[in-house]
Amino acid sequence: MPDDKTTTALTNQSVELLQTMIRNACVNDGTPESGQEVRNADTLESFLEGTGLDIERFEPTPGRVSLVARIEGSDPNAKSLCLMGHTDVVPVNPDGWDRDPFGGEITPLPDGNAEVWGRGAVDMLNITASQAVAFKHLAQSGFKPKGDLIYFAVADEESGSAHGARWMADNAADAIRADYVLTENGGLHGGTPNSPVINVNVGEKGVAWRRLRVKGTPGHGSTPFRRNNALVKAAAVINRITEYRPPARFSELWRERVETLGLSAEENAILLDPDKIEDLLDEMPASAAAYLYSCTHTTFSCNVIDGGNEMKTNVIPDDVILEVDVRTLPGESAADVHAHLHAALGDLANDVEVEPLMNDISTMSPINTPLWDALQRSINDPFPDARLSPQMIVGFTDSRIYREMGAIAYGAGLLSPIIDASEFGMRFHGHNERIDVESMRLSTKLWLDVCGDLLG
C-alpha cells in the first residue's frame, strides 16, 4: 500500500497522462481510418518504457493500435488479472463546450479539488491512464504477483471493437487472455447515509445495431404530390421507432439498483411494478428517467440518416438509410429485435429492409469471486462503511468480449463521493466531459490495492 507522498505522486502522474491522452484526440467516428489510437498507444508505450517488461503492439488496421504489457506470475496455476482500458473517444461538437474539448485543462473547484476537462476524461481515459500508472508502479517496485498481471490498452471500443478487442479475441487471444478483468465503469457512490454503497458493474445490456433501408421512387422535386418520397417515409419510420415503448422487464439486478437510489418506499414499489414504472419515469427529471428507463426496457435510438450522394434539393429521393442503436435486455435475441422493430413499424415494416450491424447479447459476471472480495476489501480502506453493489450498465463495453472468453469482468473504479450520479451520467458522450482529481487519486490507489490483494 503506497504512503501519502507516493499516492500524491502517482495521482499527479495519472492526471498528466490523462491530459496527454485527451490532447491526442483519438476520435473514433466508426470509420476504419478514424480513431488513430496509435497516438495514445505511443504515449502509453513511452510511459511504460523503463519497466523492463515486454510490450506488444497489435495493429489490425493502419493506425488502430492496441497495446499489451504483462508482469509474469510466479505460479502458472494462479488466476490472472487484466487491467483493461480503451484509448479511443467519441466525436465532439466543440460549440457545446465551455472549454476546449481536447485541451485537457485543469480547473479548480471551490472545495480545493480540481477537474480535468476533455473528451474521454470520463469515458474512459481516466481509467486507462490510472491503470497504466498503477501497473508501472507495481512493475518498478518489484511486485511479484502469483498470477499474471496484464495491462491492455485497446483500440476501437467506441464503435464495436472490430479493430480492437473483438479482433484480438479472434486473432491474438492468448496475448490478452485472463481469468479476471477490471475495466470501465464503476465507483459511483449511492445508497443512504446508513447504508452507503459503491457501484460495480457486473453486467451490461446487449447491443443490436441495425441499418434500415427505406425505399421510394425517384422524381422531380417540382412535382411532389402523391410521390413515394423515401425521405418522407423515413421520417415516419423514425417517428414510429422513437415513440415505440416495449413493456418493462426487470433483470435480476433491478431490485438491487432500486434499493440503492435512496427513494421513498412508495417510489421503490412503483419502480418494481412493471405495470406502473413508466408513470413514475414520466414524472422524473430527464437525466434520471432516461437511465432508469434504459435499465428496464429494450431501447431504440435513431442516430444516423444517409440519403447517399444522389440527394439534391430538386430530386425526390428513392433510397434513405437509417442506423438505429438497439440495446437489448438479458435473454433477448436477434429474433426478439426483429419482432420489436416489426411491432414498432406496423404497416411500414414491409417497406423497410433491415440489416444487422452488431448482434452481441447481454452478458453478466457472478459476484461470488475472489476478485469481488478483493474489491470489497480495497474500497473499505477509504470508505469503511460502504458495501459493493452489483449493477448492470445500459451501454456496452469490451467486458462482453472477455465474458465470451470465459473471464469474470467487472466495471470498477472509485470516484469521489461528491459526484452526483445523474449528472455524472450525462457526461458520457456529452458536453463538458470532465473528471475530478480526487477521483483519479482514489482510482489509482484502488488498482494498486486490488492487485496486491488478489495477486500478492
C-alpha positions as CSV (number, residue, x, y, z in Angstrom):
1,M,0.0,0.0,0.0
2,P,1.6,3.3,-1.0
3,D,2.1,6.1,1.6
4,D,0.5,9.5,1.2
5,K,3.5,11.0,-0.6
6,T,3.7,8.2,-3.1
7,T,-0.1,8.3,-3.6
8,T,0.1,12.1,-4.4
9,A,3.0,11.5,-6.9
10,L,1.1,8.7,-8.6
11,T,-2.1,10.8,-8.8
12,N,-0.1,13.6,-10.5
13,Q,1.2,11.1,-13.0
14,S,-2.3,9.8,-13.7
15,V,-3.6,13.4,-14.2
16,E,-0.7,14.3,-16.5
17,L,-1.1,11.1,-18.5
18,L,-4.8,11.7,-18.8
19,Q,-4.2,15.2,-20.1
20,T,-1.8,13.9,-22.8
21,M,-4.2,11.3,-23.9
22,I,-7.1,13.8,-24.2
23,R,-4.9,16.0,-26.3
24,N,-4.0,13.2,-28.6
25,A,-7.7,13.4,-29.8
26,C,-8.1,9.7,-30.9
27,V,-11.6,10.3,-32.2
28,N,-13.4,7.2,-33.4
29,D,-16.3,8.1,-35.8
30,G,-16.9,4.5,-36.8
31,T,-14.9,4.5,-40.0
32,P,-11.9,2.2,-40.3
33,E,-9.5,5.1,-40.8
34,S,-10.7,7.1,-37.7
35,G,-9.5,6.7,-34.2
36,Q,-5.8,6.6,-34.9
37,E,-5.3,5.2,-31.4
38,V,-1.6,4.8,-32.4
39,R,-1.1,8.2,-30.8
40,N,-2.3,7.0,-27.4
41,A,-0.5,3.7,-27.9
42,D,2.7,5.6,-28.5
43,T,2.1,7.7,-25.4
44,L,1.5,4.7,-23.2
45,E,4.4,2.7,-24.6
46,S,6.7,5.7,-23.9
47,F,5.3,5.9,-20.4
48,L,5.8,2.2,-19.7
49,E,9.3,2.1,-21.0
50,G,11.9,1.5,-18.4
51,T,9.9,-1.1,-16.5
52,G,11.9,-3.9,-18.2
53,L,8.7,-5.5,-19.4
54,D,7.9,-6.7,-22.9
55,I,5.3,-4.5,-24.6
56,E,3.4,-5.9,-27.5
57,R,1.7,-3.8,-30.2
58,F,-1.2,-5.1,-32.4
59,E,-2.3,-3.1,-35.5
60,P,-5.1,-4.9,-37.4
61,T,-5.9,-1.7,-39.3
62,P,-3.4,1.1,-40.1
63,G,-3.3,3.4,-37.1
64,R,-5.6,1.3,-34.9
65,V,-3.0,0.1,-32.4
66,S,-3.7,-1.8,-29.2
67,L,-1.0,-2.3,-26.5
68,V,-0.4,-5.3,-24.2
69,A,2.1,-5.5,-21.3
70,R,2.5,-8.2,-18.7
71,I,4.1,-8.9,-15.3
72,E,4.6,-12.6,-15.3
73,G,3.2,-14.5,-12.3
74,S,5.2,-16.9,-10.1
75,D,2.6,-19.6,-10.2
76,P,1.4,-20.9,-13.6
77,N,-1.8,-22.3,-11.9
78,A,-2.7,-19.0,-10.2
79,K,-5.5,-16.8,-11.6
80,S,-4.6,-13.9,-13.8
81,L,-5.9,-10.3,-13.8
82,C,-6.2,-7.9,-16.7
83,L,-6.4,-4.1,-16.3
84,M,-8.1,-3.0,-19.5
85,G,-8.9,0.5,-20.8
86,H,-9.8,1.7,-24.2
87,T,-7.9,4.5,-25.9
88,D,-10.4,5.9,-28.4
89,V,-13.0,8.6,-27.8
90,V,-16.3,9.6,-29.5
91,P,-16.7,12.7,-31.7
92,V,-17.5,16.0,-30.1
93,N,-19.2,19.3,-31.0
94,P,-17.0,22.0,-29.6
95,D,-19.8,24.6,-29.8
96,G,-21.5,22.9,-26.8
97,W,-18.5,23.0,-24.5
98,D,-17.3,25.7,-22.1
99,R,-13.7,24.7,-22.6
100,D,-11.6,23.2,-25.4
101,P,-12.7,19.5,-25.5
102,F,-9.1,18.5,-26.4
103,G,-7.3,20.9,-24.2
104,G,-7.0,18.7,-21.1
105,E,-7.4,21.8,-18.9
106,I,-7.3,21.6,-15.1
107,T,-9.8,23.9,-13.4
108,P,-10.1,24.4,-9.6
109,L,-13.2,23.6,-7.6
110,P,-14.4,25.6,-4.6
111,D,-13.7,22.7,-2.2
112,G,-10.0,22.6,-3.1
113,N,-10.4,19.8,-5.6
114,A,-9.9,20.3,-9.3
115,E,-11.2,18.8,-12.6
116,V,-9.6,17.6,-15.8
117,W,-11.7,18.7,-18.8
118,G,-11.8,17.0,-22.2
119,R,-13.3,14.3,-24.4
120,G,-12.5,11.0,-22.8
121,A,-12.0,12.3,-19.3
122,V,-14.8,10.1,-18.1
123,D,-15.2,7.6,-21.0
124,M,-12.7,6.2,-20.3
125,L,-9.2,7.7,-20.5
126,N,-9.2,8.4,-16.7
127,I,-9.3,4.6,-16.1
128,T,-6.9,3.8,-18.9
129,A,-4.4,6.4,-17.6
130,S,-4.7,5.5,-13.9
131,Q,-4.4,1.8,-14.6
132,A,-1.2,2.4,-16.6
133,V,0.3,4.4,-13.7
134,A,-0.6,1.7,-11.2
135,F,0.8,-1.0,-13.5
136,K,4.1,0.9,-14.0
137,H,4.4,1.5,-10.2
138,L,3.9,-2.2,-9.5
139,A,6.5,-3.2,-12.1
140,Q,9.1,-0.7,-10.9
141,S,8.6,-1.6,-7.2
142,G,9.4,-5.2,-7.9
143,F,5.9,-6.6,-7.4
144,K,5.9,-10.4,-7.9
145,P,2.3,-11.5,-8.5
146,K,1.2,-15.1,-8.1
147,G,-0.7,-14.9,-11.3
148,D,0.0,-12.8,-14.4
149,L,-0.9,-9.1,-14.3
150,I,-1.8,-7.8,-17.7
151,Y,-2.3,-4.2,-18.9
152,F,-4.4,-4.0,-22.1
153,A,-4.9,-0.6,-23.8
154,V,-7.3,-1.3,-26.5
155,A,-8.5,0.5,-29.6
156,D,-12.0,0.8,-31.1
157,E,-14.2,0.2,-28.1
158,E,-16.5,3.1,-29.1
159,S,-17.5,1.6,-32.4
160,G,-18.0,-2.0,-31.7
161,S,-14.4,-3.4,-31.2
162,A,-13.8,-4.7,-34.7
163,H,-10.4,-3.1,-34.8
164,G,-9.7,-3.7,-31.1
165,A,-10.9,-6.3,-28.6
166,R,-13.0,-8.3,-31.0
167,W,-10.1,-8.6,-33.4
168,M,-7.8,-9.5,-30.5
169,A,-10.1,-12.2,-29.3
170,D,-10.3,-13.7,-32.8
171,N,-6.7,-13.4,-33.8
172,A,-4.5,-13.0,-30.7
173,A,-6.5,-14.3,-27.8
174,D,-3.5,-15.7,-25.9
175,A,-2.0,-12.3,-25.6
176,I,-4.9,-10.9,-23.7
177,R,-6.5,-14.0,-22.0
178,A,-7.2,-13.5,-18.3
179,D,-9.3,-15.0,-15.6
180,Y,-10.3,-11.7,-14.1
181,V,-10.7,-8.3,-15.8
182,L,-11.2,-4.8,-14.4
183,T,-12.4,-2.1,-16.8
184,E,-15.0,0.6,-17.2
185,N,-17.1,1.9,-15.4
186,G,-18.0,1.9,-11.8
187,G,-17.2,3.5,-8.5
188,L,-20.2,5.8,-8.1
189,H,-21.5,6.3,-4.5
190,G,-25.1,5.6,-3.7
191,G,-27.4,4.2,-1.1
192,T,-28.3,6.1,2.1
193,P,-26.2,7.6,4.9
194,N,-27.0,4.5,7.0
195,S,-26.3,2.1,4.1
196,P,-23.8,3.5,1.7
197,V,-22.9,1.6,-1.4
198,I,-20.4,1.8,-4.2
199,N,-21.5,0.6,-7.6
200,V,-19.6,-2.1,-9.6
201,N,-20.8,-3.0,-13.0
202,V,-21.1,-6.8,-13.4
203,G,-23.3,-6.9,-16.4
204,E,-24.4,-5.0,-19.4
205,K,-27.2,-4.9,-21.9
206,G,-26.8,-6.4,-25.4
207,V,-26.1,-4.3,-28.5
208,A,-28.0,-4.9,-31.7
209,W,-27.3,-2.1,-34.1
210,R,-29.4,-2.2,-37.2
211,R,-29.2,-0.5,-40.6
212,L,-32.7,0.3,-42.1
213,R,-33.0,0.9,-45.8
214,V,-36.2,2.8,-46.7
215,K,-37.1,2.6,-50.4
216,G,-39.1,5.1,-52.5
217,T,-39.5,6.2,-56.1
218,P,-37.2,9.0,-57.6
219,G,-38.8,12.0,-59.2
220,H,-38.5,15.8,-59.8
221,G,-38.9,18.0,-56.7
222,S,-41.2,20.3,-58.5
223,T,-44.0,17.6,-58.6
224,P,-44.1,16.1,-55.1
225,F,-47.9,15.5,-54.9
226,R,-48.6,11.8,-54.1
227,R,-45.0,10.8,-54.8
228,N,-43.3,7.9,-53.0
229,N,-40.6,10.0,-51.3
230,A,-38.2,7.8,-49.3
231,L,-37.2,10.7,-47.1
232,V,-40.8,11.4,-46.0
233,K,-41.3,7.7,-45.4
234,A,-38.0,7.6,-43.4
235,A,-39.3,10.4,-41.2
236,A,-42.4,8.3,-40.4
237,V,-40.1,5.3,-39.6
238,I,-38.1,7.4,-37.3
239,N,-41.2,8.7,-35.6
240,R,-42.6,5.3,-35.0
241,I,-39.4,3.8,-33.7
242,T,-39.0,6.8,-31.3
243,E,-42.5,6.5,-30.0
244,Y,-42.4,2.7,-29.6
245,R,-42.4,1.6,-26.0
246,P,-42.0,-2.1,-25.4
247,P,-43.1,-3.4,-22.0
248,A,-40.9,-3.1,-19.0
249,R,-38.9,-6.1,-18.0
250,F,-36.6,-6.4,-14.9
251,S,-33.3,-8.1,-14.7
252,E,-32.1,-10.0,-11.6
253,L,-30.1,-6.9,-10.6
254,W,-33.0,-4.4,-10.9
255,R,-34.2,-4.7,-7.2
256,E,-30.6,-4.0,-6.1
257,R,-30.4,-1.0,-8.3
258,V,-33.7,0.4,-7.0
259,E,-32.7,-0.1,-3.3
260,T,-29.5,2.0,-3.9
261,L,-31.4,5.0,-5.3
262,G,-32.4,6.5,-1.9
263,L,-36.0,7.0,-2.9
264,S,-39.1,6.6,-0.8
265,A,-40.7,3.2,-0.1
266,E,-43.7,4.2,-2.3
267,E,-41.4,5.2,-5.2
268,N,-39.4,1.9,-4.8
269,A,-42.7,-0.1,-5.0
270,I,-43.7,1.7,-8.2
271,L,-40.2,1.1,-9.8
272,L,-40.6,-2.6,-9.0
273,D,-44.0,-2.8,-10.7
274,P,-43.7,-3.3,-14.5
275,D,-47.3,-2.0,-14.9
276,K,-46.7,1.3,-13.1
277,I,-43.0,2.1,-13.6
278,E,-43.5,4.3,-16.7
279,D,-45.9,6.6,-14.9
280,L,-43.2,7.5,-12.4
281,L,-40.5,7.8,-15.0
282,D,-42.6,10.2,-17.0
283,E,-42.6,12.5,-13.9
284,M,-38.9,12.2,-13.0
285,P,-36.2,14.6,-14.3
286,A,-35.0,13.5,-17.7
287,S,-31.4,12.7,-16.6
288,A,-32.6,10.1,-14.1
289,A,-35.6,8.9,-16.1
290,A,-33.5,8.2,-19.2
291,Y,-31.2,5.9,-17.3
292,L,-33.9,4.1,-15.3
293,Y,-36.0,3.5,-18.4
294,S,-33.0,2.0,-20.2
295,C,-32.4,-0.3,-17.3
296,T,-35.8,-1.8,-17.7
297,H,-36.6,-1.6,-21.4
298,T,-35.2,-2.6,-24.8
299,T,-34.3,0.8,-26.3
300,F,-34.1,2.1,-29.9
301,S,-32.3,5.3,-30.8
302,C,-32.3,6.6,-34.5
303,N,-28.9,8.3,-34.7
304,V,-27.8,8.3,-38.4
305,I,-29.6,9.2,-41.6
306,D,-27.9,9.0,-45.1
307,G,-29.5,9.6,-48.4
308,G,-26.4,8.9,-50.4
309,N,-24.6,11.0,-53.0
310,E,-27.7,11.4,-55.1
311,M,-29.5,13.6,-52.6
312,K,-30.3,17.0,-54.1
313,T,-32.7,19.8,-53.4
314,N,-34.8,19.2,-56.6
315,V,-34.7,15.4,-56.6
316,I,-37.2,13.2,-54.7
317,P,-35.0,10.5,-53.1
318,D,-35.6,6.9,-53.7
319,D,-33.3,5.4,-51.1
320,V,-32.6,6.5,-47.5
321,I,-30.6,4.7,-44.9
322,L,-31.1,4.9,-41.1
323,E,-28.9,3.5,-38.4
324,V,-30.6,2.5,-35.2
325,D,-28.8,1.9,-31.9
326,V,-30.7,-1.0,-30.3
327,R,-29.9,-2.1,-26.7
328,T,-31.4,-5.4,-25.6
329,L,-32.2,-6.8,-22.2
330,P,-30.9,-10.1,-20.8
331,G,-32.3,-13.1,-22.6
332,E,-33.2,-11.2,-25.8
333,S,-32.0,-12.5,-29.2
334,A,-31.8,-11.2,-32.7
335,A,-35.3,-12.6,-33.3
336,D,-36.6,-10.5,-30.5
337,V,-35.1,-7.4,-32.0
338,H,-36.8,-8.2,-35.3
339,A,-40.1,-8.6,-33.5
340,H,-39.7,-5.3,-31.7
341,L,-39.0,-3.5,-35.0
342,H,-41.9,-5.1,-36.7
343,A,-44.2,-4.1,-33.9
344,A,-42.9,-0.5,-33.9
345,L,-43.1,-0.1,-37.7
346,G,-46.6,-1.6,-38.1
347,D,-47.8,-1.3,-41.7
348,L,-44.4,0.3,-42.7
349,A,-42.5,-2.8,-41.9
350,N,-42.7,-4.3,-45.4
351,D,-41.2,-1.0,-46.8
352,V,-38.1,-1.3,-44.7
353,E,-35.1,-3.6,-45.3
354,V,-33.3,-4.4,-42.0
355,E,-29.6,-5.3,-41.9
356,P,-27.8,-6.4,-38.7
357,L,-24.6,-4.4,-37.9
358,M,-24.0,-5.9,-34.4
359,N,-25.6,-8.8,-32.5
360,D,-23.9,-9.1,-29.1
361,I,-26.2,-10.4,-26.4
362,S,-26.4,-9.1,-22.8
363,T,-23.7,-10.5,-20.5
364,M,-23.2,-10.8,-16.8
365,S,-20.5,-12.0,-14.4
366,P,-21.1,-13.6,-10.9
367,I,-20.1,-11.8,-7.7
368,N,-19.1,-14.8,-5.6
369,T,-15.5,-14.5,-6.7
370,P,-12.1,-13.7,-5.1
371,L,-12.0,-10.5,-7.3
372,W,-15.2,-9.2,-5.8
373,D,-13.9,-9.9,-2.3
374,A,-10.6,-8.1,-3.1
375,L,-12.6,-5.1,-4.5
376,Q,-14.7,-5.0,-1.3
377,R,-11.7,-5.0,1.0
378,S,-10.0,-2.4,-1.1
379,I,-12.8,0.1,-1.2
380,N,-13.3,-0.4,2.6
381,D,-9.9,1.2,3.1
382,P,-11.1,4.7,2.2
383,F,-14.8,4.0,2.8
384,P,-15.1,1.5,5.8
385,D,-18.9,1.5,5.9
386,A,-19.6,1.1,2.1
387,R,-20.5,-2.2,0.5
388,L,-20.2,-3.0,-3.2
389,S,-23.4,-3.0,-5.1
390,P,-23.6,-5.1,-8.3
391,Q,-25.1,-3.2,-11.2
392,M,-26.0,-3.7,-14.9
393,I,-25.0,-0.9,-17.2
394,V,-27.1,0.1,-20.2
395,G,-24.2,0.7,-22.6
396,F,-21.7,-1.9,-23.8
397,T,-18.0,-2.3,-23.1
398,D,-15.3,-4.7,-24.0
399,S,-16.2,-6.7,-20.9
400,R,-18.7,-8.6,-23.1
401,I,-15.8,-9.9,-25.2
402,Y,-13.9,-11.1,-22.2
403,R,-17.0,-12.7,-20.8
404,E,-17.4,-14.6,-24.0
405,M,-13.8,-15.8,-23.5
406,G,-14.8,-17.1,-20.1
407,A,-13.4,-14.3,-17.9
408,I,-15.0,-12.6,-14.9
409,A,-15.2,-9.0,-15.8
410,Y,-16.2,-6.0,-13.7
411,G,-16.5,-2.3,-14.4
412,A,-14.8,-0.7,-11.5
413,G,-13.0,2.4,-10.3
414,L,-13.5,4.6,-7.3
415,L,-15.0,8.1,-7.6
416,S,-15.3,11.0,-5.2
417,P,-18.4,10.9,-3.0
418,I,-19.3,14.5,-4.1
419,I,-20.2,13.3,-7.7
420,D,-23.9,13.3,-8.4
421,A,-24.7,10.1,-10.2
422,S,-27.3,11.5,-12.5
423,E,-25.2,14.5,-13.5
424,F,-22.2,12.3,-14.0
425,G,-24.0,10.0,-16.3
426,M,-24.8,13.0,-18.6
427,R,-21.0,13.5,-19.2
428,F,-20.7,10.2,-21.1
429,H,-20.6,11.2,-24.8
430,G,-22.0,14.6,-23.7
431,H,-20.8,18.2,-23.5
432,N,-18.3,19.4,-20.8
433,E,-16.9,15.9,-20.0
434,R,-14.6,16.1,-17.0
435,I,-13.3,14.1,-14.1
436,D,-12.1,15.4,-10.7
437,V,-8.6,14.9,-9.4
438,E,-9.8,13.2,-6.2
439,S,-11.5,10.5,-8.3
440,M,-8.2,10.0,-10.1
441,R,-6.4,9.6,-6.8
442,L,-9.0,7.1,-5.5
443,S,-9.0,5.0,-8.6
444,T,-5.2,4.9,-8.9
445,K,-4.9,3.6,-5.4
446,L,-7.8,1.1,-5.9
447,W,-5.9,-0.6,-8.8
448,L,-2.8,-0.9,-6.6
449,D,-4.8,-2.3,-3.6
450,V,-6.8,-4.8,-5.6
451,C,-3.7,-6.1,-7.5
452,G,-1.8,-6.5,-4.2
453,D,-4.8,-8.2,-2.5
454,L,-5.7,-10.6,-5.3
455,L,-2.3,-11.4,-6.7
456,G,0.1,-10.7,-3.9
